[in-house]
Amino acid sequence: MAGFALLTDNHVRDSIIQALRRAGWDVVRAVDLFGEKNDDEELLAWAAANGRVLATCDKGLQRIARRWLDQGRPFRMVFWPLERHREMTDGDMVEAFQAMVGNPNAFAFPLEHIKPKR
């Protein structure tokens, strides 16, 4: 079961992107749109304007998202700390994204967090 359209920043492992695509997800990489050097604010703005969920483990983007929340700006983002990025397998990450699709409360708050399996 595939889910919402994603934009991934350059911090997301390519193997996670490929695993999501194999599972049927529509994933666009920021590097393909904006090149190697891109602006975090621009990424969030592009994702919001194009109906995509920004997926990242970049704390800088999380800070921008929190500012957008305070400003009442619409967006959707999935964040996980870099430590989780290293601890979770690609399959774990796909399962976490799939779980959001099945969750009726997903994105009731625009910033979703992926937590490791315990």
N, C-alpha and C positions, 0 to 999 in steps of 0.2 A: 504494500500500500504506500503510494507516494503522497507527499504532503504539499505544503505551501512552497512557493517559489523562493529561492534563496539567492543572496549575494554573499560570497565569502571574501573576507579580506586576506591579505597575504600571510597572516599568522595561522591560517587553517591548513593542516597537513594535506598535501595532494592526495594521499591515500584515503583520507576521510572523504574528500570531494569525490573521488572515484567510487568509493563504496556507496555513497549517497546516490550517485548517478546510476550505478548498477541496480540499486533498489527502486529506481524509477523517478527520482527527484529531479526537478528542474533547478540546476545549480549554475550560476554565472560567477566567474572569478573576477574580482576587482582588477587584478593584474591584466586581464584580457581587455577590460574596458578602459583603464586609466594608465596602464604601464606599471613598471616596477615602483616608481615613486608616486604615491597618491596621498591625497589629503583626507584624513579621517572624517572631517565634517562633510566633505563632498560625498564620501561613500554613504554616509547615513542619509544625506539629502537625496542622493540618487535612488537608494533603496526605497525610501518613503515615497518618492514621486512615481516610482515604477512598480509599486505594489509588492515589493520583495522584502523578505525578512533578512536583515543583516546578521550573519553568523560570524562570531569572532571570539578570540580569547585575549584580545588586546584591552588592557585596563584603560588606556587612553580613550578608546571608543566607548567604554563603559562610562567614563566621566562625562563625555559629550552627551551620551544618552540620558544621564541623570540631569544634566542641564536642560536638555530638551523637555524632559518630564516637568521640570520646574516652570518652563516657559509654556507648557501646554501644547507643544508641537507634536503632531501625530507621527508615529513610526512603530515598527516592530523589530525587535532584536533578540537574538539568542546569544547568551554569553556563558562562558565557562572559564574559570581561572586557568592560567597556563599550566599550573601543577596538575590539574585534571587532564589536560591535553596530553601530558606525558604518561599519566597513570591509566587512562582508558584506552582500550583497543578501538580500532576502527569500527568493529562490530558493536561495541558498547555505545559508541557515538551514534551510529545509525539507529540503534534501539532507542536511545534517548530522544532522538528527533521523531521517530515513529510514535513514541509514547505521547508526544505533544499533539500529534494529529488526532489521537483517540481521546484526548482530554478535552471535555466540553468547556473547561475554564481556561484553556490555553489562550494566552494573549488578552485575558481580561485586564491584565496589567501589561503594558507594551514591552517590558523587559523580562524575558524568561531566562532562567538559569538552569544549566545542566549540572547535575550533581552526580558524583560517582556512585556506582553500585557499592553497597556495603554488605 
